[in-house]
């Protein structure tokens, strides 16, 4: 079983607005509403990939009730902890004429210490039947950054592998707890290691820094694919994976689809290069759909054959 944790779940509203300009009145030509938050989107994609998954996290209020209804409609298994605060609503505006997207994300509800403890107790119960747990997305403003580290540490004690995908202080705290893998995008990784990536060598240096900070394995995603530091048995190897150029319909949630593919491949026990190939295919294929975490498994399989994965010589550059 795979678990996904979404502590800041949301109702995600996505609208397509041609020639979108700030400060003007527009009419949307397409719209969708779905349960969201990174972990929820990952669970959706894993469900479409026919992997066993349970989505858990925090939810509350009428928005939280809508979240649960939406996931039930998609036949996603859930076991969320109810809180008194209202779950958030997010808005994404996509301009189909340019491919640009604008996202407006609410911060999220207040969460009490008692609610966090109830959630952690439930998660550890669910983890008894799990091999992998994806901890993804932002934290509500009242949840301390160290809580992500508590989750990683508690699951490690149970022998459950954790894949962490967040940013800022929660990412740094989680890294110190030693997750099995982290999968930030370039911007999130730059924030964690404290420098920008202008070329491949700097991205490889970023991977090494993420490992030094505590990750067992690290993947840095980017629009073209990813770079990764993965273990092949006891040996560490570095890779770069590149996807073919596709004309996107919507890129919202492509990173979540990538994470679902990476997790599904790890769950299957695939070799490192194949994990990256499948993950990049999932992320790229998801851009052909309107809605985060939506993928077509048959198209993913066809696209997988077109993903290029190269092993890199990652010896630190002499300075």
C-alpha positions as CSV (number, residue, x, y, z in Angstrom):
1,X,0.0,0.0,0.0
2,X,1.0,3.6,-0.7
3,X,0.0,6.5,1.6
4,X,-0.2,10.1,0.6
5,X,-0.2,12.9,3.2
6,X,-1.8,16.3,2.4
7,X,-1.9,18.5,5.4
8,X,-3.2,21.5,3.5
9,X,-5.8,20.0,1.2
10,X,-7.9,22.2,-1.0
11,X,-10.6,22.5,-3.5
12,X,-8.8,23.4,-6.7
13,X,-10.6,25.6,-9.2
14,X,-9.0,25.8,-12.7
15,X,-10.3,28.1,-15.4
16,X,-9.1,28.6,-19.0
17,X,-9.2,32.3,-20.0
18,X,-7.9,33.2,-23.5
19,X,-5.8,36.4,-23.7
20,X,-5.8,36.8,-19.9
21,X,-4.8,40.3,-18.7
22,X,-4.7,41.4,-15.1
23,X,-7.3,44.1,-14.3
24,X,-9.6,43.2,-17.3
25,X,-12.9,41.4,-17.4
26,X,-12.8,38.0,-19.0
27,X,-15.0,35.0,-19.8
28,X,-13.7,31.5,-19.1
29,X,-14.0,29.0,-21.9
30,X,-13.4,25.9,-19.7
31,X,-13.4,25.2,-16.0
32,X,-13.0,22.3,-13.6
33,X,-13.3,21.9,-9.9
34,X,-11.5,19.0,-8.1
35,X,-10.1,17.9,-4.7
36,X,-6.6,19.2,-4.5
37,X,-3.4,19.7,-2.6
38,X,-0.2,17.9,-3.8
39,X,-0.8,14.7,-1.9
40,X,-4.4,14.5,-3.1
41,X,-3.2,15.0,-6.7
42,X,-0.6,12.3,-6.3
43,X,-3.2,9.9,-5.0
44,X,-5.4,10.7,-8.0
45,X,-2.6,9.9,-10.4
46,X,-1.7,6.7,-8.5
47,X,-5.3,5.6,-8.6
48,X,-5.3,6.2,-12.4
49,X,-2.1,4.1,-12.6
50,X,-3.9,1.3,-10.7
51,X,-1.6,1.3,-7.7
52,X,-3.0,0.7,-4.2
53,X,-3.2,4.1,-2.4
54,X,-4.9,5.7,0.5
55,X,-5.0,9.5,0.8
56,X,-4.9,11.0,4.3
57,X,-4.3,14.4,5.8
58,X,-6.3,17.2,7.4
59,X,-9.7,18.5,6.2
60,X,-12.5,20.6,7.7
61,X,-15.6,22.7,7.2
62,X,-18.0,22.7,4.2
63,X,-14.9,22.9,1.8
64,X,-13.5,19.8,3.5
65,X,-16.8,18.0,3.0
66,X,-16.7,18.9,-0.7
67,X,-13.1,17.5,-0.8
68,X,-14.3,14.2,0.6
69,X,-17.2,14.0,-1.8
70,X,-15.0,14.7,-4.8
71,X,-12.5,12.0,-3.9
72,X,-15.3,9.5,-3.3
73,X,-16.6,10.3,-6.8
74,X,-13.1,9.4,-8.1
75,X,-13.1,6.2,-6.0
76,X,-10.0,7.4,-4.2
77,X,-9.7,5.7,-0.8
78,X,-9.4,8.3,2.0
79,X,-8.9,8.5,5.7
80,X,-8.6,12.1,6.7
81,X,-8.6,13.7,10.1
82,X,-11.4,16.2,10.6
83,X,-10.5,19.6,12.0
84,X,-12.5,22.6,13.1
85,X,-10.9,25.0,10.6
86,X,-12.1,25.5,7.0
87,X,-10.1,23.8,4.3
88,X,-8.8,26.2,1.6
89,X,-9.8,26.9,-2.0
90,X,-7.2,27.5,-4.7
91,X,-7.6,29.1,-8.1
92,X,-5.5,28.5,-11.3
93,X,-6.0,30.7,-14.4
94,X,-4.7,29.2,-17.6
95,X,-4.3,31.2,-20.8
96,X,-4.6,28.7,-23.6
97,X,-3.3,31.3,-26.1
98,X,0.1,31.6,-24.4
99,X,0.3,28.6,-22.1
100,X,0.9,30.8,-19.1
101,X,-0.8,30.0,-15.8
102,X,-1.5,32.1,-12.8
103,X,-2.1,30.4,-9.4
104,X,-3.8,32.0,-6.4
105,X,-3.5,29.7,-3.3
106,X,-5.0,30.4,0.0
107,X,-2.8,29.8,3.1
108,X,-5.1,27.3,4.8
109,X,-6.9,26.7,8.1
110,X,-5.7,27.0,11.7
111,X,-4.9,23.6,13.2
112,X,-4.7,22.8,16.9
113,X,-2.0,20.7,18.6
114,X,-4.7,18.2,19.6
115,X,-5.8,17.9,15.9
116,X,-2.2,17.3,14.8
117,X,-1.7,14.6,17.4
118,X,-4.9,12.8,16.3
119,X,-3.7,12.9,12.7
120,X,-0.3,11.5,13.6
121,X,-2.0,8.7,15.5
122,X,-4.2,7.8,12.6
123,X,-1.2,8.0,10.1
124,X,0.9,5.6,12.2
125,X,-2.1,3.2,12.3
126,X,-2.5,3.3,8.5
127,X,1.3,2.9,8.0
128,X,1.2,-0.6,9.5
129,X,0.0,-1.7,6.0
130,X,2.1,0.6,3.9
131,X,5.5,0.4,2.2
132,X,5.7,3.9,0.9
133,X,4.4,7.3,2.1
134,X,4.4,10.5,0.1
135,X,4.4,13.7,2.2
136,X,3.6,16.5,-0.2
137,X,2.6,20.1,-0.3
138,X,2.5,23.1,2.0
139,X,1.6,23.2,5.7
140,X,-1.2,25.3,7.1
141,X,0.2,28.5,8.7
142,X,-0.3,27.3,12.3
143,X,1.5,23.9,11.8
144,X,5.1,24.1,12.8
145,X,7.7,23.3,10.1
146,X,9.2,20.6,12.4
147,X,5.9,18.6,12.0
148,X,7.1,17.3,8.6
149,X,10.2,16.0,10.4
150,X,8.1,14.3,13.0
151,X,6.2,12.4,10.3
152,X,9.3,11.3,8.5
153,X,11.0,10.1,11.7
154,X,7.9,8.3,13.0
155,X,7.4,6.4,9.7
156,X,11.1,5.5,9.5
157,X,10.7,3.8,12.9
158,X,8.0,1.6,11.3
159,X,10.1,0.8,8.3
160,X,8.0,2.8,5.9
161,X,9.9,4.7,3.1
162,X,9.1,8.4,2.9
163,X,9.1,10.6,-0.2
164,X,9.1,14.3,0.7
165,X,7.9,17.0,-1.6
166,X,7.5,20.4,0.0
167,X,9.5,23.6,0.3
168,X,10.9,26.2,2.7
169,X,11.4,25.4,6.3
170,X,9.2,22.2,6.2
171,X,11.6,20.9,3.5
172,X,14.7,21.7,5.6
173,X,13.2,20.2,8.7
174,X,12.1,17.1,6.9
175,X,15.6,16.7,5.3
176,X,17.1,16.6,8.8
177,X,14.9,13.6,9.6
178,X,16.4,11.6,6.8
179,X,13.6,10.8,4.2
180,X,14.2,8.1,1.7
181,X,13.8,10.6,-1.1
182,X,13.0,14.2,-1.8
183,X,11.7,15.6,-5.1
184,X,11.7,19.4,-5.1
185,X,11.5,21.5,-8.2
186,X,14.4,23.7,-9.1
187,X,13.1,26.7,-7.2
188,X,12.4,24.7,-4.1
189,X,15.8,23.0,-4.2
190,X,17.6,26.4,-4.7
191,X,15.8,27.7,-1.6
192,X,16.9,24.6,0.4
193,X,20.6,24.7,-0.6
194,X,21.0,28.4,-0.7
195,X,22.1,29.0,-4.3
196,X,20.7,29.2,-7.8
197,X,21.2,26.6,-10.5
198,X,22.5,28.1,-13.8
199,X,23.8,24.9,-15.4
200,X,24.0,21.1,-15.0
201,X,27.0,21.2,-12.7
202,X,25.2,23.5,-10.3
203,X,22.2,21.2,-10.4
204,X,24.4,18.3,-9.6
205,X,25.9,20.3,-6.7
206,X,22.4,20.9,-5.5
207,X,21.7,17.2,-5.5
208,X,24.8,16.6,-3.4
209,X,23.8,19.3,-1.0
210,X,20.3,17.7,-0.6
211,X,22.0,14.4,0.2
212,X,24.3,16.1,2.7
213,X,21.3,17.7,4.4
214,X,19.8,14.2,5.0
215,X,18.0,12.8,2.0
216,X,18.7,9.2,1.1
217,X,18.0,10.0,-2.6
218,X,17.2,13.3,-4.3
219,X,15.4,14.4,-7.5
220,X,15.3,18.0,-8.8
221,X,12.5,18.4,-11.3
222,X,12.5,21.0,-14.1
223,X,10.3,21.7,-17.1
224,X,12.6,19.6,-19.4
225,X,12.6,16.6,-17.0
226,X,14.9,16.1,-14.0
227,X,18.3,15.4,-12.5
228,X,18.6,12.8,-9.8
229,X,20.9,11.2,-7.3
230,X,19.6,7.6,-6.7
231,X,20.9,4.5,-5.1
232,X,21.5,1.4,-7.3
233,X,22.0,-1.2,-4.6
234,X,24.8,0.3,-2.4
235,X,26.2,2.5,-5.2
236,X,25.0,6.1,-5.7
237,X,24.5,7.2,-9.3
238,X,23.5,10.5,-10.9
239,X,21.1,10.8,-13.8
240,X,19.5,13.3,-16.1
241,X,16.1,12.5,-17.7
242,X,14.7,14.5,-20.6
243,X,11.2,14.5,-22.0
244,X,10.2,15.3,-25.6
245,X,8.7,18.7,-26.2
246,X,4.9,18.6,-26.0
247,X,2.5,21.4,-26.6
248,X,0.9,21.8,-23.1
249,X,-2.8,22.1,-22.5
250,X,-2.2,22.8,-18.8
251,X,1.0,22.4,-16.8
252,X,-0.8,22.7,-13.4
253,X,0.0,19.6,-11.3
254,X,2.6,18.2,-13.7
255,X,5.1,17.9,-10.8
256,X,2.4,15.9,-8.8
257,X,2.0,13.5,-11.7
258,X,5.8,13.1,-11.9
259,X,5.9,12.3,-8.1
260,X,3.1,9.8,-8.6
261,X,5.0,8.1,-11.4
262,X,8.2,8.1,-9.4
263,X,6.4,6.6,-6.4
264,X,4.6,4.0,-8.5
265,X,7.8,2.8,-10.1
266,X,9.6,2.6,-6.7
267,X,6.6,0.6,-5.4
268,X,7.0,-1.8,-8.4
269,X,10.7,-2.2,-7.6
270,X,11.9,-0.8,-10.9
271,X,15.6,0.0,-11.5
272,X,16.6,3.7,-10.9
273,X,16.7,4.7,-14.5
274,X,13.3,3.2,-15.2
275,X,11.9,5.0,-12.1
276,X,13.0,8.3,-13.7
277,X,11.8,7.3,-17.2
278,X,8.3,6.5,-15.9
279,X,8.1,9.5,-13.6
280,X,9.1,12.0,-16.4
281,X,6.6,10.3,-18.8
282,X,3.8,10.8,-16.2
283,X,4.7,14.4,-15.6
284,X,4.9,15.2,-19.3
285,X,1.7,13.3,-20.2
286,X,-0.2,15.2,-17.5
287,X,0.3,18.5,-19.4
288,X,-2.0,17.1,-22.0
289,X,-5.0,17.3,-19.6
290,X,-7.0,20.0,-17.9
291,X,-6.8,19.2,-14.2
292,X,-4.0,18.4,-11.7
293,X,-3.0,14.8,-11.3
294,X,-4.9,13.6,-14.4
295,X,-3.0,11.2,-16.7
296,X,-3.8,8.6,-19.3
297,X,-1.9,5.4,-18.4
298,X,-1.8,4.1,-22.0
299,X,-0.3,7.4,-23.2
300,X,2.1,7.3,-20.4
301,X,3.4,3.9,-21.5
302,X,3.8,5.1,-25.1
303,X,5.6,8.3,-24.0
304,X,7.9,6.3,-21.6
305,X,9.8,4.9,-24.7
306,X,10.6,8.5,-25.7
307,X,12.2,9.6,-22.4
308,X,15.9,9.9,-22.6
309,X,17.9,9.0,-19.4
310,X,21.6,9.5,-19.2
311,X,23.9,8.5,-16.4
312,X,26.2,11.5,-15.4
313,X,29.7,11.7,-14.2
314,X,29.0,13.6,-11.0
315,X,32.5,14.1,-9.6
316,X,32.6,17.5,-8.0
317,X,34.2,20.2,-10.2
318,X,37.6,21.5,-9.3
319,X,37.4,25.1,-8.3
